[in-house]
Amino acid sequence: MIKHTIQYRIIYADTDAMGVMYYANYLRVYEAARGDFMRKIGFSFSEMEKRGIVCPAINVNLEYFRFAKFDNEVTIITSVEKIPASKLEFIQEMYDTDNKIINRAIVTLGFVNSERFKAVRCPDWIVSLFKNQSEN
């Protein structure tokens, strides 16, 4: 399993009229955390696009346990348990400063040839990035 942790502070724009984080903004914050995770293992979404592959979300599952509120500092843990083959599954969890879980997401990305817009297997160069990390 490969894990990555980032800190994030809930900004006013993340919240709704009730003063809590708007439900869809969890996805935006998780996307930023996934991008940071991928950069840490040496992956570049722009490099992947240059090589003719894109990674659309094909499934998202969100579980809400508690509310994140304006100005709360949260910890986001992103993990990948399996080396990608035809899809890449991220497990993401958000915790408060007392280490209590706020939210959990499972986000699954597919691999698509951007020219033909057809599903493809994960390219070997991406698989090797994950294998190198899981060996460390």
N, CA, C and O atoms as a GROMACS GRO file, in nm:
protein
  544
    1MET      N    1   0.084  -0.118   0.000
    1MET     CA    2   0.000   0.000   0.000
    1MET      C    3   0.089   0.124   0.000
    1MET      O    4   0.189   0.131   0.071
    2ILE      N    5   0.051   0.221  -0.080
    2ILE     CA    6   0.121   0.350  -0.086
    2ILE      C    7   0.029   0.453  -0.023
    2ILE      O    8  -0.089   0.462  -0.056
    3LYS      N    9   0.086   0.533   0.070
    3LYS     CA   10   0.007   0.634   0.140
    3LYS      C   11   0.073   0.770   0.129
    3LYS      O   12   0.195   0.782   0.122
    4HIS      N   13  -0.012   0.872   0.127
    4HIS     CA   14   0.037   1.010   0.124
    4HIS      C   15  -0.057   1.096   0.208
    4HIS      O   16  -0.179   1.077   0.204
    5THR      N   17  -0.002   1.188   0.283
    5THR     CA   18  -0.080   1.273   0.373
    5THR      C   19  -0.055   1.420   0.342
    5THR      O   20   0.059   1.462   0.321
    6ILE      N   21  -0.162   1.499   0.338
    6ILE     CA   22  -0.150   1.644   0.326
    6ILE      C   23  -0.241   1.711   0.430
    6ILE      O   24  -0.336   1.650   0.478
    7GLN      N   25  -0.211   1.834   0.462
    7GLN     CA   26  -0.293   1.917   0.549
    7GLN      C   27  -0.370   2.015   0.462
    7GLN      O   28  -0.321   2.058   0.357
    8TYR      N   29  -0.490   2.050   0.505
    8TYR     CA   30  -0.571   2.147   0.432
    8TYR      C   31  -0.654   2.225   0.533
    8TYR      O   32  -0.704   2.168   0.630
    9ARG      N   33  -0.668   2.354   0.511
    9ARG     CA   34  -0.754   2.437   0.595
    9ARG      C   35  -0.878   2.472   0.516
    9ARG      O   36  -0.868   2.522   0.403
   10ILE      N   37  -0.996   2.447   0.573
   10ILE     CA   38  -1.123   2.475   0.506
   10ILE      C   39  -1.137   2.625   0.490
   10ILE      O   40  -1.135   2.700   0.588
   11ILE      N   41  -1.152   2.670   0.365
   11ILE     CA   42  -1.168   2.813   0.339
   11ILE      C   43  -1.316   2.847   0.330
   11ILE      O   44  -1.401   2.760   0.313
   12TYR      N   45  -1.346   2.975   0.340
   12TYR     CA   46  -1.485   3.019   0.338
   12TYR      C   47  -1.557   2.973   0.212
   12TYR      O   48  -1.674   2.935   0.217
   13ALA      N   49  -1.488   2.976   0.098
   13ALA     CA   50  -1.548   2.935  -0.030
   13ALA      C   51  -1.585   2.787  -0.032
   13ALA      O   52  -1.664   2.745  -0.116
   14ASP      N   53  -1.528   2.706   0.058
   14ASP     CA   54  -1.562   2.564   0.066
   14ASP      C   55  -1.696   2.539   0.134
   14ASP      O   56  -1.753   2.430   0.121
   15THR      N   57  -1.747   2.639   0.205
   15THR     CA   58  -1.865   2.615   0.290
   15THR      C   59  -1.994   2.660   0.222
   15THR      O   60  -1.994   2.734   0.124
   16ASP      N   61  -2.104   2.612   0.279
   16ASP     CA   62  -2.236   2.648   0.227
   16ASP      C   63  -2.304   2.744   0.325
   16ASP      O   64  -2.240   2.795   0.417
   17ALA      N   65  -2.433   2.769   0.305
   17ALA     CA   66  -2.507   2.864   0.389
   17ALA      C   67  -2.517   2.819   0.534
   17ALA      O   68  -2.546   2.900   0.622
   18MET      N   69  -2.494   2.691   0.560
   18MET     CA   70  -2.500   2.640   0.698
   18MET      C   71  -2.365   2.650   0.768
   18MET      O   72  -2.353   2.615   0.885
   19GLY      N   73  -2.263   2.698   0.695
   19GLY     CA   74  -2.130   2.713   0.755
   19GLY      C   75  -2.047   2.586   0.758
   19GLY      O   76  -1.943   2.581   0.823
   20VAL      N   77  -2.093   2.484   0.688
   20VAL     CA   78  -2.017   2.359   0.682
   20VAL      C   79  -1.969   2.339   0.538
   20VAL      O   80  -2.020   2.400   0.444
   21MET      N   81  -1.871   2.253   0.523
   21MET     CA   82  -1.817   2.228   0.391
   21MET      C   83  -1.926   2.171   0.300
   21MET      O   84  -1.990   2.071   0.333
   22TYR      N   85  -1.945   2.236   0.187
   22TYR     CA   86  -2.044   2.194   0.088
   22TYR      C   87  -2.008   2.054   0.039
   22TYR      O   88  -1.891   2.026   0.012
   23TYR      N   89  -2.106   1.968   0.026
   23TYR     CA   90  -2.081   1.825   0.001
   23TYR      C   91  -1.994   1.799  -0.122
   23TYR      O   92  -1.911   1.708  -0.119
   24ALA      N   93  -2.010   1.875  -0.229
   24ALA     CA   94  -1.933   1.851  -0.351
   24ALA      C   95  -1.789   1.899  -0.340
   24ALA      O   96  -1.703   1.854  -0.415
   25ASN      N   97  -1.762   1.989  -0.247
   25ASN     CA   98  -1.626   2.041  -0.233
   25ASN      C   99  -1.529   1.938  -0.175
   25ASN      O  100  -1.408   1.953  -0.189
   26TYR      N  101  -1.580   1.834  -0.111
   26TYR     CA  102  -1.492   1.727  -0.067
   26TYR      C  103  -1.422   1.666  -0.188
   26TYR      O  104  -1.303   1.634  -0.182
   27LEU      N  105  -1.495   1.652  -0.298
   27LEU     CA  106  -1.435   1.596  -0.420
   27LEU      C  107  -1.323   1.685  -0.474
   27LEU      O  108  -1.221   1.634  -0.520
   28ARG      N  109  -1.342   1.816  -0.468
   28ARG     CA  110  -1.240   1.909  -0.516
   28ARG      C  111  -1.114   1.900  -0.431
   28ARG      O  112  -1.002   1.898  -0.484
   29VAL      N  113  -1.131   1.893  -0.300
   29VAL     CA  114  -1.017   1.882  -0.209
   29VAL      C  115  -0.947   1.747  -0.227
   29VAL      O  116  -0.824   1.740  -0.227
   30TYR      N  117  -1.025   1.642  -0.242
   30TYR     CA  118  -0.967   1.510  -0.266
   30TYR      C  119  -0.890   1.506  -0.398
   30TYR      O  120  -0.787   1.440  -0.408
   31GLU      N  121  -0.940   1.576  -0.498
   31GLU     CA  122  -0.868   1.580  -0.626
   31GLU      C  123  -0.732   1.645  -0.609
   31GLU      O  124  -0.632   1.598  -0.664
   32ALA      N  125  -0.728   1.754  -0.534
   32ALA     CA  126  -0.600   1.820  -0.507
   32ALA      C  127  -0.505   1.725  -0.433
   32ALA      O  128  -0.386   1.720  -0.463
   33ALA      N  129  -0.558   1.650  -0.338
   33ALA     CA  130  -0.476   1.554  -0.262
   33ALA      C  131  -0.425   1.442  -0.353
   33ALA      O  132  -0.311   1.398  -0.340
   34ARG      N  133  -0.509   1.394  -0.446
   34ARG     CA  134  -0.466   1.291  -0.540
   34ARG      C  135  -0.356   1.344  -0.631
   34ARG      O  136  -0.258   1.274  -0.658
   35GLY      N  137  -0.372   1.466  -0.677
   35GLY     CA  138  -0.268   1.527  -0.761
   35GLY      C  139  -0.136   1.536  -0.688
   35GLY      O  140  -0.031   1.507  -0.746
   36ASP      N  141  -0.139   1.575  -0.562
   36ASP     CA  142  -0.017   1.583  -0.481
   36ASP      C  143   0.043   1.444  -0.461
   36ASP      O  144   0.165   1.427  -0.472
   37PHE      N  145  -0.041   1.346  -0.433
   37PHE     CA  146   0.002   1.206  -0.419
   37PHE      C  147   0.076   1.162  -0.545
   37PHE      O  148   0.186   1.106  -0.536
   38MET      N  149   0.016   1.186  -0.660
   38MET     CA  150   0.075   1.140  -0.786
   38MET      C  151   0.207   1.212  -0.815
   38MET      O  152   0.302   1.148  -0.863
   39ARG      N  153   0.215   1.341  -0.787
   39ARG     CA  154   0.342   1.413  -0.807
   39ARG      C  155   0.452   1.355  -0.719
   39ARG      O  156   0.567   1.346  -0.761
   40LYS      N  157   0.417   1.315  -0.597
   40LYS     CA  158   0.516   1.258  -0.504
   40LYS      C  159   0.574   1.127  -0.554
   40LYS      O  160   0.688   1.094  -0.522
   41ILE      N  161   0.497   1.051  -0.634
   41ILE     CA  162   0.552   0.925  -0.686
   41ILE      C  163   0.615   0.944  -0.825
   41ILE      O  164   0.659   0.848  -0.887
   42GLY      N  165   0.619   1.070  -0.873
   42GLY     CA  166   0.684   1.099  -1.000
   42GLY      C  167   0.592   1.098  -1.120
   42GLY      O  168   0.639   1.091  -1.234
   43PHE      N  169   0.462   1.107  -1.096
   43PHE     CA  170   0.362   1.102  -1.203
   43PHE      C  171   0.318   1.242  -1.239
   43PHE      O  172   0.305   1.328  -1.152
   44SER      N  173   0.296   1.265  -1.367
   44SER     CA  174   0.248   1.394  -1.415
   44SER      C  175   0.127   1.373  -1.505
   44SER      O  176   0.136   1.304  -1.607
   45PHE      N  177   0.013   1.431  -1.466
   45PHE     CA  178  -0.106   1.420  -1.550
   45PHE      C  179  -0.083   1.485  -1.686
   45PHE      O  180  -0.132   1.436  -1.788
   46SER      N  181  -0.007   1.596  -1.690
   46SER     CA  182   0.018   1.660  -1.819
   46SER      C  183   0.107   1.573  -1.907
   46SER      O  184   0.088   1.569  -2.029
   47GLU      N  185   0.203   1.502  -1.849
   47GLU     CA  186   0.287   1.409  -1.926
   47GLU      C  187   0.200   1.294  -1.980
   47GLU      O  188   0.217   1.252  -2.094
   48MET      N  189   0.110   1.246  -1.899
   48MET     CA  190   0.022   1.138  -1.941
   48MET      C  191  -0.064   1.183  -2.061
   48MET      O  192  -0.082   1.108  -2.157
   49GLU      N  193  -0.116   1.306  -2.053
   49GLU     CA  194  -0.198   1.358  -2.162
   49GLU      C  195  -0.116   1.372  -2.290
   49GLU      O  196  -0.166   1.346  -2.399
   50LYS      N  197   0.011   1.414  -2.277
   50LYS     CA  198   0.099   1.424  -2.394
   50LYS      C  199   0.118   1.287  -2.458
   50LYS      O  200   0.139   1.277  -2.579
   51ARG      N  201   0.112   1.182  -2.378
   51ARG     CA  202   0.128   1.045  -2.429
   51ARG      C  203  -0.004   0.984  -2.474
   51ARG      O  204  -0.011   0.865  -2.507
   52GLY      N  205  -0.110   1.066  -2.476
   52GLY     CA  206  -0.237   1.022  -2.533
   52GLY      C  207  -0.328   0.945  -2.440
   52GLY      O  208  -0.415   0.871  -2.486
   53ILE      N  209  -0.310   0.962  -2.308
   53ILE     CA  210  -0.394   0.893  -2.210
   53ILE      C  211  -0.456   0.996  -2.118
   53ILE      O  212  -0.390   1.092  -2.076
   54VAL      N  213  -0.584   0.976  -2.086
   54VAL     CA  214  -0.652   1.057  -1.984
   54VAL      C  215  -0.712   0.962  -1.881
   54VAL      O  216  -0.728   0.843  -1.907
   55CYS      N  217  -0.743   1.017  -1.765
   55CYS     CA  218  -0.793   0.935  -1.653
   55CYS      C  219  -0.924   0.991  -1.598
   55CYS      O  220  -0.922   1.060  -1.496
   56PRO      N  221  -1.036   0.962  -1.663
   56PRO     CA  222  -1.163   1.011  -1.608
   56PRO      C  223  -1.205   0.929  -1.486
   56PRO      O  224  -1.171   0.812  -1.472
   57ALA      N  225  -1.280   0.994  -1.398
   57ALA     CA  226  -1.340   0.923  -1.285
   57ALA      C  227  -1.449   0.833  -1.341
   57ALA      O  228  -1.532   0.876  -1.421
   58ILE      N  229  -1.448   0.706  -1.299
   58ILE     CA  230  -1.552   0.614  -1.344
   58ILE      C  231  -1.642   0.570  -1.229
   58ILE      O  232  -1.748   0.511  -1.252
   59ASN      N  233  -1.600   0.597  -1.107
   59ASN     CA  234  -1.685   0.568  -0.991
   59ASN      C  235  -1.636   0.651  -0.873
   59ASN      O  236  -1.516   0.666  -0.850
   60VAL      N  237  -1.731   0.704  -0.797
   60VAL     CA  238  -1.700   0.780  -0.676
   60VAL      C  239  -1.798   0.738  -0.568
   60VAL      O  240  -1.920   0.734  -0.591
   61ASN      N  241  -1.746   0.707  -0.452
   61ASN     CA  242  -1.829   0.672  -0.337
   61ASN      C  243  -1.784   0.760  -0.220
   61ASN      O  244  -1.668   0.754  -0.179
   62LEU      N  245  -1.874   0.841  -0.168
   62LEU     CA  246  -1.843   0.930  -0.056
   62LEU      C  247  -1.927   0.890   0.065
   62LEU      O  248  -2.046   0.863   0.054
   63GLU      N  249  -1.862   0.887   0.180
   63GLU     CA  250  -1.931   0.862   0.308
   63GLU      C  251  -1.905   0.981   0.399
   63GLU      O  252  -1.790   1.018   0.423
   64TYR      N  253  -2.011   1.040   0.449
   64TYR     CA  254  -2.001   1.156   0.537
   64TYR      C  255  -2.026   1.110   0.680
   64TYR      O  256  -2.132   1.055   0.711
   65PHE      N  257  -1.928   1.133   0.768
   65PHE     CA  258  -1.942   1.094   0.909
   65PHE      C  259  -1.970   1.214   0.998
   65PHE      O  260  -2.050   1.207   1.091
   66ARG      N  261  -1.902   1.325   0.969
   66ARG     CA  262  -1.916   1.448   1.046
   66ARG      C  263  -1.898   1.565   0.951
   66ARG      O  264  -1.867   1.545   0.833
   67PHE      N  265  -1.916   1.686   1.001
   67PHE     CA  266  -1.901   1.805   0.917
   67PHE      C  267  -1.763   1.868   0.933
   67PHE      O  268  -1.709   1.874   1.044
   68ALA      N  269  -1.709   1.914   0.823
   68ALA     CA  270  -1.592   2.001   0.827
   68ALA      C  271  -1.646   2.144   0.821
   68ALA      O  272  -1.738   2.172   0.743
   69LYS      N  273  -1.590   2.232   0.902
   69LYS     CA  274  -1.639   2.370   0.910
   69LYS      C  275  -1.531   2.467   0.869
   69LYS      O  276  -1.413   2.434   0.865
   70PHE      N  277  -1.576   2.589   0.838
   70PHE     CA  278  -1.484   2.696   0.799
   70PHE      C  279  -1.370   2.708   0.900
   70PHE      O  280  -1.391   2.706   1.021
   71ASP      N  281  -1.249   2.719   0.847
   71ASP     CA  282  -1.124   2.740   0.920
   71ASP      C  283  -1.075   2.616   0.996
   71ASP      O  284  -0.973   2.623   1.064
   72ASN      N  285  -1.145   2.503   0.983
   72ASN     CA  286  -1.092   2.379   1.041
   72ASN      C  287  -0.969   2.336   0.962
   72ASN      O  288  -0.966   2.345   0.839
   73GLU      N  289  -0.869   2.288   1.034
   73GLU     CA  290  -0.756   2.226   0.967
   73GLU      C  291  -0.784   2.076   0.964
   73GLU      O  292  -0.821   2.016   1.065
   74VAL      N  293  -0.768   2.017   0.846
   74VAL     CA  294  -0.794   1.875   0.830
   74VAL      C  295  -0.672   1.807   0.770
   74VAL      O  296  -0.586   1.870   0.708
   75THR      N  297  -0.666   1.676   0.791
   75THR     CA  298  -0.562   1.593   0.732
   75THR      C  299  -0.629   1.501   0.632
   75THR      O  300  -0.730   1.437   0.662
   76ILE      N  301  -0.572   1.496   0.513
   76ILE     CA  302  -0.625   1.407   0.411
   76ILE      C  303  -0.521   1.298   0.386
   76ILE      O  304  -0.406   1.328   0.353
   77ILE      N  305  -0.562   1.174   0.401
   77ILE     CA  306  -0.476   1.060   0.374
   77ILE      C  307  -0.526   0.994   0.246
   77ILE      O  308  -0.642   0.953   0.237
   78THR      N  309  -0.437   0.986   0.149
   78THR     CA  310  -0.468   0.923   0.021
   78THR      C  311  -0.387   0.795   0.012
   78THR      O  312  -0.266   0.796   0.034
   79SER      N  313  -0.453   0.685  -0.022
   79SER     CA  314  -0.379   0.560  -0.036
   79SER      C  315  -0.425   0.483  -0.159
   79SER      O  316  -0.539   0.495  -0.204
   80VAL      N  317  -0.332   0.405  -0.210
   80VAL     CA  318  -0.359   0.313  -0.321
   80VAL      C  319  -0.314   0.176  -0.273
   80VAL      O  320  -0.198   0.157  -0.237
   81GLU      N  321  -0.406   0.081  -0.273
   81GLU     CA  322  -0.375  -0.053  -0.222
   81GLU      C  323  -0.331  -0.149  -0.330
   81GLU      O  324  -0.261  -0.246  -0.302
   82LYS      N  325  -0.372  -0.124  -0.456
   82LYS     CA  326  -0.341  -0.217  -0.565
   82LYS      C  327  -0.269  -0.145  -0.678
   82LYS      O  328  -0.302  -0.032  -0.712
   83ILE      N  329  -0.172  -0.212  -0.736
   83ILE     CA  330  -0.106  -0.160  -0.855
   83ILE      C  331  -0.212  -0.148  -0.964
   83ILE      O  332  -0.287  -0.243  -0.985
   84PRO      N  333  -0.220  -0.034  -1.034
   84PRO     CA  334  -0.325  -0.018  -1.134
   84PRO      C  335  -0.308  -0.113  -1.252
   84PRO      O  336  -0.196  -0.144  -1.294
   85ALA      N  337  -0.420  -0.158  -1.306
   85ALA     CA  338  -0.422  -0.242  -1.426
   85ALA      C  339  -0.513  -0.172  -1.527
   85ALA      O  340  -0.465  -0.097  -1.612
   86SER      N  341  -0.642  -0.198  -1.519
   86SER     CA  342  -0.736  -0.130  -1.608
   86SER      C  343  -0.796  -0.006  -1.542
   86SER      O  344  -0.857   0.078  -1.608
   87LYS      N  345  -0.778   0.003  -1.410
   87LYS     CA  346  -0.830   0.119  -1.336
   87LYS      C  347  -0.739   0.145  -1.216
   87LYS      O  348  -0.658   0.061  -1.177
   88LEU      N  349  -0.755   0.263  -1.161
   88LEU     CA  350  -0.675   0.307  -1.047
   88LEU      C  351  -0.770   0.350  -0.937
   88LEU      O  352  -0.849   0.443  -0.955
   89GLU      N  353  -0.763   0.284  -0.821
   89GLU     CA  354  -0.856   0.312  -0.712
   89GLU      C  355  -0.782   0.382  -0.597
   89GLU      O  356  -0.683   0.331  -0.545
   90PHE      N  357  -0.833   0.499  -0.560
   90PHE     CA  358  -0.781   0.575  -0.447
   90PHE      C  359  -0.878   0.563  -0.331
   90PHE      O  360  -0.999   0.571  -0.348
   91ILE      N  361  -0.823   0.544  -0.212
   91ILE     CA  362  -0.902   0.552  -0.089
   91ILE      C  363  -0.855   0.679  -0.020
   91ILE      O  364  -0.736   0.695   0.008
   92GLN      N  365  -0.949   0.768   0.009
   92GLN     CA  366  -0.913   0.896   0.068
   92GLN      C  367  -0.997   0.919   0.192
   92GLN      O  368  -1.118   0.896   0.193
   93GLU      N  369  -0.930   0.965   0.297
   93GLU     CA  370  -0.999   0.993   0.423
   93GLU      C  371  -0.958   1.130   0.474
   93GLU      O  372  -0.842   1.171   0.461
   94MET      N  373  -1.055   1.199   0.531
   94MET     CA  374  -1.033   1.331   0.590
   94MET      C  375  -1.054   1.321   0.740
   94MET      O  376  -1.155   1.269   0.786
   95TYR      N  377  -0.956   1.372   0.816
   95TYR     CA  378  -0.960   1.367   0.962
   95TYR      C  379  -0.949   1.507   1.020
   95TYR      O  380  -0.886   1.594   0.961
   96ASP      N  381  -1.011   1.528   1.137
   96ASP     CA  382  -0.997   1.655   1.207
   96ASP      C  383  -0.870   1.653   1.292
   96ASP      O  384  -0.794   1.557   1.289
   97THR      N  385  -0.847   1.761   1.368
   97THR     CA  386  -0.724   1.771   1.447
   97THR      C  387  -0.721   1.674   1.565
   97THR      O  388  -0.616   1.652   1.624
   98ASP      N  389  -0.836   1.616   1.600
   98ASP     CA  390  -0.841   1.512   1.704
   98ASP      C  391  -0.830   1.372   1.644
   98ASP      O  392  -0.851   1.273   1.713
   99ASN      N  393  -0.797   1.366   1.515
   99ASN     CA  394  -0.782   1.241   1.443
   99ASN      C  395  -0.913   1.161   1.433
   99ASN      O  396  -0.912   1.038   1.426
  100LYS      N  397  -1.025   1.233   1.432
  100LYS     CA  398  -1.156   1.170   1.411
  100LYS      C  399  -1.192   1.183   1.264
  100LYS      O  400  -1.174   1.288   1.203
  101ILE      N  401  -1.242   1.075   1.207
  101ILE     CA  402  -1.275   1.076   1.064
  101ILE      C  403  -1.395   1.166   1.037
  101ILE      O  404  -1.494   1.164   1.109
  102ILE      N  405  -1.383   1.245   0.930
  102ILE     CA  406  -1.489   1.334   0.886
  102ILE      C  407  -1.558   1.276   0.763
  102ILE      O  408  -1.681   1.275   0.753
  103ASN      N  409  -1.477   1.227   0.671
  103ASN     CA  410  -1.529   1.184   0.542
  103ASN      C  411  -1.436   1.078   0.482
  103ASN      O  412  -1.316   1.078   0.508
  104ARG      N  413  -1.494   0.989   0.402
  104ARG     CA  414  -1.414   0.888   0.330
  104ARG      C  415  -1.464   0.882   0.186
  104ARG      O  416  -1.584   0.887   0.160
  105ALA      N  417  -1.370   0.871   0.095
  105ALA     CA  418  -1.406   0.858  -0.046
  105ALA      C  419  -1.327   0.744  -0.108
  105ALA      O  420  -1.210   0.722  -0.076
  106ILE      N  421  -1.392   0.672  -0.197
  106ILE     CA  422  -1.323   0.578  -0.285
  106ILE      C  423  -1.347   0.632  -0.425
  106ILE      O  424  -1.460   0.639  -0.473
  107VAL      N  425  -1.238   0.670  -0.490
  107VAL     CA  426  -1.246   0.730  -0.623
  107VAL      C  427  -1.172   0.637  -0.720
  107VAL      O  428  -1.055   0.606  -0.700
  108THR      N  429  -1.243   0.594  -0.822
  108THR     CA  430  -1.184   0.504  -0.921
  108THR      C  431  -1.170   0.578  -1.054
  108THR      O  432  -1.266   0.636  -1.106
  109LEU      N  433  -1.048   0.575  -1.107
  109LEU     CA  434  -1.019   0.637  -1.235
  109LEU      C  435  -0.995   0.528  -1.338
  109LEU      O  436  -0.939   0.423  -1.307
  110GLY      N  437  -1.038   0.553  -1.460
  110GLY     CA  438  -1.009   0.462  -1.570
  110GLY      C  439  -0.898   0.520  -1.656
  110GLY      O  440  -0.859   0.635  -1.638
  111PHE      N  441  -0.846   0.441  -1.746
  111PHE     CA  442  -0.744   0.486  -1.841
  111PHE      C  443  -0.807   0.484  -1.979
  111PHE      O  444  -0.862   0.382  -2.022
  112VAL      N  445  -0.799   0.598  -2.049
  112VAL     CA  446  -0.865   0.613  -2.177
  112VAL      C  447  -0.768   0.672  -2.278
  112VAL      O  448  -0.696   0.767  -2.249
  113ASN      N  449  -0.766   0.613  -2.397
  113ASN     CA  450  -0.689   0.668  -2.508
  113ASN      C  451  -0.759   0.796  -2.552
  113ASN      O  452  -0.876   0.792  -2.591
  114SER      N  453  -0.690   0.910  -2.545
  114SER     CA  454  -0.756   1.038  -2.571
  114SER      C  455  -0.788   1.060  -2.718
  114SER      O  456  -0.872   1.144  -2.750
  115GLU      N  457  -0.724   0.988  -2.808
  115GLU     CA  458  -0.752   1.003  -2.950
  115GLU      C  459  -0.879   0.928  -2.990
  115GLU      O  460  -0.963   0.982  -3.062
  116ARG      N  461  -0.892   0.805  -2.945
  116ARG     CA  462  -1.006   0.721  -2.981
  116ARG      C  463  -1.115   0.720  -2.874
  116ARG      O  464  -1.225   0.672  -2.897
  117PHE      N  465  -1.084   0.773  -2.758
  117PHE     CA  466  -1.171   0.772  -2.640
  117PHE      C  467  -1.220   0.632  -2.608
  117PHE      O  468  -1.339   0.609  -2.584
  118LYS      N  469  -1.126   0.538  -2.608
  118LYS     CA  470  -1.153   0.399  -2.574
  118LYS      C  471  -1.072   0.362  -2.451
  118LYS      O  472  -0.959   0.408  -2.433
  119ALA      N  473  -1.130   0.279  -2.368
  119ALA     CA  474  -1.062   0.232  -2.247
  119ALA      C  475  -0.938   0.151  -2.286
  119ALA      O  476  -0.940   0.074  -2.382
  120VAL      N  477  -0.830   0.171  -2.209
  120VAL     CA  478  -0.705   0.097  -2.229
  120VAL      C  479  -0.653   0.052  -2.093
  120VAL      O  480  -0.700   0.098  -1.989
  121ARG      N  481  -0.557  -0.039  -2.096
  121ARG     CA  482  -0.492  -0.080  -1.972
  121ARG      C  483  -0.398   0.032  -1.927
  121ARG      O  484  -0.358   0.117  -2.006
  122CYS      N  485  -0.365   0.029  -1.800
  122CYS     CA  486  -0.271   0.127  -1.746
  122CYS      C  487  -0.136   0.110  -1.817
  122CYS      O  488  -0.083  -0.001  -1.823
  123PRO      N  489  -0.080   0.218  -1.870
  123PRO     CA  490   0.050   0.209  -1.937
  123PRO      C  491   0.159   0.158  -1.842
  123PRO      O  492   0.158   0.187  -1.722
  124ASP      N  493   0.253   0.083  -1.898
  124ASP     CA  494   0.362   0.024  -1.819
  124ASP      C  495   0.442   0.128  -1.741
  124ASP      O  496   0.484   0.102  -1.628
  125TRP      N  497   0.464   0.246  -1.801
  125TRP     CA  498   0.545   0.346  -1.732
  125TRP      C  499   0.475   0.396  -1.605
  125TRP      O  500   0.542   0.436  -1.510
  126ILE      N  501   0.342   0.394  -1.603
  126ILE     CA  502   0.268   0.432  -1.482
  126ILE      C  503   0.272   0.317  -1.381
  126ILE      O  504   0.292   0.340  -1.262
  127VAL      N  505   0.252   0.195  -1.428
  127VAL     CA  506   0.259   0.078  -1.340
  127VAL      C  507   0.394   0.075  -1.268
  127VAL      O  508   0.400   0.047  -1.148
  128SER      N  509   0.502   0.103  -1.341
  128SER     CA  510   0.636   0.098  -1.279
  128SER      C  511   0.652   0.202  -1.169
  128SER      O  512   0.724   0.178  -1.072
  129LEU      N  513   0.588   0.318  -1.182
  129LEU     CA  514   0.594   0.419  -1.075
  129LEU      C  515   0.533   0.364  -0.946
  129LEU      O  516   0.589   0.382  -0.838
  130PHE      N  517   0.420   0.296  -0.958
  130PHE     CA  518   0.355   0.237  -0.841
  130PHE      C  519   0.436   0.121  -0.784
  130PHE      O  520   0.448   0.107  -0.662
  131LYS      N  521   0.491   0.039  -0.872
  131LYS     CA  522   0.572  -0.074  -0.824
  131LYS      C  523   0.695  -0.024  -0.749
  131LYS      O  524   0.732  -0.080  -0.646
  132ASN      N  525   0.759   0.081  -0.800
  132ASN     CA  526   0.878   0.137  -0.734
  132ASN      C  527   0.842   0.190  -0.595
  132ASN      O  528   0.919   0.173  -0.501
  133GLN      N  529   0.727   0.254  -0.583
  133GLN     CA  530   0.684   0.308  -0.453
  133GLN      C  531   0.648   0.198  -0.354
  133GLN      O  532   0.680   0.206  -0.236
  134SER      N  533   0.582   0.094  -0.404
  134SER     CA  534   0.539  -0.012  -0.313
  134SER      C  535   0.656  -0.096  -0.265
  134SER      O  536   0.646  -0.163  -0.163
  135GLU      N  537   0.768  -0.093  -0.338
  135GLU     CA  538   0.888  -0.165  -0.296
  135GLU      C  539   0.967  -0.089  -0.190
  135GLU      O  540   1.048  -0.147  -0.118
  136ASN      N  541   0.943   0.042  -0.181
  136ASN     CA  542   1.018   0.126  -0.084
  136ASN      C  543   0.959   0.117   0.054
  136ASN      O  544   1.009   0.181   0.147
   0.00000   0.00000   0.00000
